[in-house]
């Protein structure tokens, strides 16, 4: 079994849990949005398109902070977290980037008992 096979199996298991919870299969962007909302902590009825992008950015920074790529720098007056990049991301093609993010997402759900 390849490492990617294990990653794919774990990813499918997470997708199945999310389908159970939300009634449909979320894509990667939707999962990042959900993590961003969780990390932001302020659940609103509606977010603007820009806020949704910001929430996905918060998710990516939060996820990659566990591997030392980012750290929380401050939280602004509106409650939005701001991160500082600590080190460069390794060179990866699109599939490697997606798998890298998926692995961090799986770790996040496991660590937070979600």
C-alpha positions in Angstrom: 0.0 0.0 0.0 1.3 3.4 -0.9 1.2 6.4 1.4 -1.2 8.1 -0.9 -3.4 5.0 -0.7 -3.6 5.4 3.0 -4.3 9.2 2.6 -7.0 8.5 0.1 -8.7 5.9 2.4 -8.6 8.3 5.4 -9.9 11.1 3.2 -12.8 9.0 2.0 -13.7 8.2 5.6 -13.7 11.9 6.5 -15.9 12.6 3.4 -18.3 9.9 4.5 -18.6 11.5 8.0 -19.2 14.9 6.5 -21.8 13.6 4.2 -23.5 12.0 7.2 -23.4 15.4 9.0 -24.3 17.7 6.2 -26.2 15.5 3.7 -23.8 16.1 0.8 -20.2 15.6 -0.1 -18.2 18.8 0.5 -15.3 19.7 -1.8 -11.9 20.8 -0.5 -12.8 24.5 -0.6 -15.9 23.8 1.5 -13.9 21.9 4.1 -11.4 24.8 4.2 -14.3 27.2 4.7 -15.7 25.1 7.5 -12.3 25.0 9.3 -12.0 28.8 8.8 -15.3 29.4 10.4 -14.4 27.1 13.3 -11.1 28.9 13.7 -12.6 32.4 13.4 -15.3 31.4 15.9 -17.9 33.9 14.7 -20.6 32.0 12.8 -22.7 34.5 10.8 -25.7 33.8 8.6 -23.9 35.2 5.6 -20.3 36.0 4.7 -19.3 38.1 1.7 -17.3 36.5 -1.0 -14.1 38.2 0.3 -14.8 37.0 3.8 -15.2 33.5 2.5 -11.8 33.7 0.9 -10.4 35.1 4.1 -11.9 32.2 6.1 -10.3 29.7 3.7 -7.0 31.6 4.1 -7.4 31.4 7.9 -8.0 27.6 7.6 -4.8 27.1 5.5 -2.7 29.2 7.8 -4.1 27.4 10.9 -3.6 24.0 9.3 0.0 24.7 8.3 0.9 26.3 11.6 1.0 22.8 13.0 3.9 22.1 10.7 5.7 25.3 11.5 4.9 27.2 8.3 2.8 29.9 9.9 2.1 31.3 13.3 -0.7 33.5 14.7 0.6 37.0 14.8 -2.4 38.9 16.1 -6.1 39.2 16.1 -7.4 42.5 14.8 -10.1 44.7 16.3 -12.8 42.8 14.3 -11.7 39.4 15.6 -9.9 38.3 12.4 -6.7 36.4 13.0 -3.6 37.4 11.1 -0.7 35.0 10.5 3.0 35.4 9.7 4.7 32.9 7.4 7.7 31.4 9.1 9.2 29.3 6.3 8.7 28.7 2.6 6.5 25.9 1.4 8.3 23.1 -0.4 8.0 23.0 -4.2 5.0 20.8 -5.0 2.9 20.1 -8.0 -0.9 20.6 -7.8 -1.6 17.0 -6.7 1.1 17.1 -4.1 -0.2 20.4 -2.7 -3.7 18.9 -2.5 -2.5 15.8 -0.7 -0.4 18.0 1.6 -3.5 20.0 2.5 -5.6 16.9 2.9 -3.1 15.4 5.3 -3.2 18.5 7.4 -7.0 18.6 7.3 -7.2 15.0 8.5 -4.8 15.8 11.3 -6.9 18.8 12.3 -10.1 16.7 12.5 -8.4 14.0 14.5 -6.8 16.5 16.9 -10.0 18.4 17.4 -12.1 15.2 17.8 -14.5 16.4 15.0 
